[in-house]
Amino acid sequence: MKRISFFLLFLSLFFISDAQKYMTKNGFIGFFSHTPVEDIKADNNQVASVLDISTGEMAFQVLIKSFHFEKALMETHFNESFLESDKFPRSTFKGKIVNLSGVDFTKTGKYEATVEGALNIHDVTKNIKVPGTVEVLPEGITANAKFNIAPEDYNIKIPAVVRENIAKIIEVTVLIKYTPIEK
């Protein structure tokens, strides 16, 4: 059911008349955890996203198994024990740029933007508000943000044996390079 809902969301963003749509299938989301015991970093370059510049609406879909770690054992623990990626295979975000009037998509430049919406991780949805930047370039649009999340807010349980290795607050970095959708 969730797959169908997200697919319908993407379709609705594609077919709104007279709207200007941008998309990517290879955006980047990474996260970083720092503790005195160790640093943990994971990267995902298979992020799908759609942006409608006429309304500021955006949607993201991230396959959890597409996060890659420096150590294979970390990746295994992440997928099997923490994020349970067989049970919860994706994370999604649906929201919009709330200060859309401050972004001039007709003019090359870098603009401060605030995005607000619903982030779903591990089958838990939380509303978030994130500052970032939007850069309008001749070849497309780049969106960039950095924000923090707490795994416990998304019912991600960290076993006691590794609790000291994983930060209570995880830094998330988003870098999306959108290109226009051809009609």
N, C-alpha and C positions, 0 to 999 in steps of 0.2 A: 504494500500500500504506500509506504514512504517513497519507494522508487517511482511509482506512478505519480505521486504528488509533486516530486521534484522535477520529473520530466515535464509535467504539465506547466510548472512554473517557468521552466526554460522555454517551452513552446509559447507561452503567453508573452514573454518578453520579446520573442522573435517576431511575432505577428501583429503587434500593435501598429496601426497605420500611421504613416508620416513620422514615425519615431526614428531617431538616429541611434543605431545599435553598434556596439563594439563588443568584441569577445576575444577570449584566448582559451586554449586547451593546455597550455604549458606555462601557467603562472607559477610563482614560487611562494611557498609558505614554509617557514622554518621556525624551530623553537630552540630555546637555550635555557638550560638549568645550571645554575652555579651553586655549589656548596663547598665548604672547606675540604670535603672528601674527594669530590671530582666534578668536572664539568661534563655536561651531556648536551650534545647538539644533534639535531636531526633536520634534514632538508627534504622537501617534496617539490619536484618540478613538474608535476602532472595535475596542476590545479586548473579546473574549468571555471570560467567566470564570464558573465554577460553584464554589460553596462549600457543603460539607456540614458544618453546624455540629455534628452528632452525632459525627463522626469527625475533623473538622478538615481533611479532604481538600479540595484545591482544584486546579483546572486552568485554564490560560489558553491562548488562541490569539490570535496577533497577526499580521495580514497586513502584510508588510514594505512593500508599496506604499502602505499607509495612513499612513506617516510623512510629515509635511509640514514643509518647511523654509522659512525666510525667503526664500532665494534658489532659484529654479528650477534653476539649474545644480548646486547642491549636491544637490538631490533626484535629479537625473538621475545624477550620479556615484555617489551612495549606492546607487541601485537597479541601475545597470548595471555599475559597476566594483567596488564594495566588497561589498555584500550579495548581488549577483547574484540579484535577486528573481524573475526568470523561472525560474531553476534551483532556488532555495530560497525559495518564496513566503511561508513563514510561520515564525514562531518559536513555540515552545510551552514551557509549564512545567507539570509535574505534581508536586505535593508535598503537604505538610500542615503545620498548625500544631503544632509539637512541644511547646509548653507549653499545650496546650488546657485543662488544669484551671485555669489562671490567667485564663481568659476566661469571664466569666459572660454567656452570650447571653440570659439571662432578665432581665437588669438593665441599664437604660440607664447608659452610662458608657464611659470610654476605658480600654483595656487594652493593656499591652505584650505583644507577640506575637513569636515567632520562627518563621519558616517555613523549612522545609528540603525540598529536592527537586531534580529534574532539569530544568535549563534547556537547551533546544535552540535554537541559533542557527546558521545557515549549515551545517546538517547535522552539527553537533558538539554533543554532549551533555556537560554538566558538572554535577556536584552542587554546589549552593550552599546556604548558610545565611544568612538575611537577617533582621535585626531590623526590627520595624515596629510599627504600632499598629492596633488594631481598635477601632472605636467603634460601640457598639450604640445605635441610635436608634429611636424609635417607628416610623419609616417604613422601616427596613432597617438594613444594616450597611455601614460604611465601613472599608475596609482601605487602609493607607498605608505605603509603604516607600521607602527611598532606599538604593541600594547601588552599588558600582562593578564594572565588568567591563573586561577587557582584550581589545580586538579580536583580538589575535594568539592568545589562548586558544581562539578559535572559528575559527581559520584564515581570518580576514578580512585580506586583504593590502592594505596601503595603498601605492599607488605612490610612488616616491621623490620625484616632482615635487610632491606635496602632503603628504608625511610630516610636515613641520614645522607644517602647519596643523591636524593632527588629534592630539589628546592620546593618549598611550599607555594611559591609564585614562579610561574614559567613565563619567560619573555617570548612573545610571538612576533615574527617579522613577516610582513606581506609585501610582495613586489609583483605587480601585475603589469604586463605590457599588452595593452589592448590594440587590436587592429579593427578597422571597419568591417562590418558584415556586408558582403556583396549582395546586392539585390538581384 
